[in-house]
Amino acid sequence: MTPIAPRIVVDEKVRFGRPVIQGTRVPVDLVIGKLAGGMSVEEVVAEYEISRDDVLAALAYAARALADEQIRALP
């Protein structure tokens, strides 16, 4: 298991090495997708048995990942 951000880890044996909430099998992209789909933080916490801090860590990780992404417009 390799920590890649606070509360976020990757392990090739868990979810094929996708980023997950530490101590769970809940992928970060699932958490973000559920929030984007309209679930509240409280609903995500209850549904996946994670903490509010875990949800906020997933959001912070996603924000950093997007901030590092480079997109170039083609002419």
Secondary structure by P-SEA (a helix, b strand, c coil): cccccccccccccccccccccccccccaaaaaaaaaacccaaaaaaaccccaaaaaaaaaaaaaaaaabbbbbcc
